[in-house]
Amino acid sequence: MEIRQVEDGGILIIELEGQLDAHSSIHLDKVIQEAMQKGTSNIIVCFTALSYISSAGLGVFVSHLDSLKGMKGQFVFYDMPGHIYSVFEILGLHKVVAIVQDIEEAKRLLRDDGNEG
Amino acid sequence: MTGMKANLTSICSSSTQAEIRAFLGNFISTLELSESEQNQIILAVDEAVANAIIHGNDNDPNRSITIDIDINEKRIAIELSDIGLFDEVVEDEKKEKQLSQVIKDKQKGGLGLKLIYSIMDVVCFYTKERKSYCLLVKMLA
């Protein structure tokens, strides 16, 4: 699996490509942990090119949800394929993480949430 | 549709899981299921395989697990053998833990069993002649 990351105005944008399973989730966890240690609290994740996600991949995101909230930040996911979204639905994760259509909507959501304080 | 059977033996290493998913996917793709349905079945089996490799067999590449697939027009049955030790009490606790608690506990694990039980119609862990097994069955509409 490939993980591309870029920082944009204090927001970390991660693009996932391939399959996120027990083997590859370790790398993703490291990326997120390092960003949070540097003080990044808003993370946008692009799911366009993600073909598969297992509980290990989901667990990486779940394990950081509360910490990001404590930092007054959050994850925003966008462009999620239908078969990946259905996995989020099974666990109820679609209700606890913002999932939007595109990156502009993701940035707008973070801006609006930031203004609400 | 006539029945199909196949099996695969794999070493206990999480690096082999992609190959196991591809093997299973080749059979699942012949069925009249949506992409989501196919993905969910593969996911449930992958979770059981991960459980067997990581928790049951300590990610030991000197050990192996076998996956037997049996498909007919009524159901898909997948049996994993040599899945190692499993603790029914611990597994039940993991299955029942609420998502909100998993988030609060900052847990990375604990979601795999929820997925297996949510997706498959039959989930059975058992031992026979000193070997341990996991049987997963999905009924087809």
Interface residues (C-beta under 8 A of the other chain):
Chain A: Q19 D21 A22 H23 D29 Y52 S54 S55 A56 L58 G59 V60 V62 S63 H64 L65 D66 S67 G82 H83 I84 S86 V87 I90 L91 G92 L93 V96
Chain B: S14 S15 Q17 A18 R21 E35 S36 Q38 N39 Q40 I42 L43 D46 E47 A50 I54 L99 V102 I103 K104 K106 Q107 K108 G109 G110 L111 G112 K114 L115 S118 I119
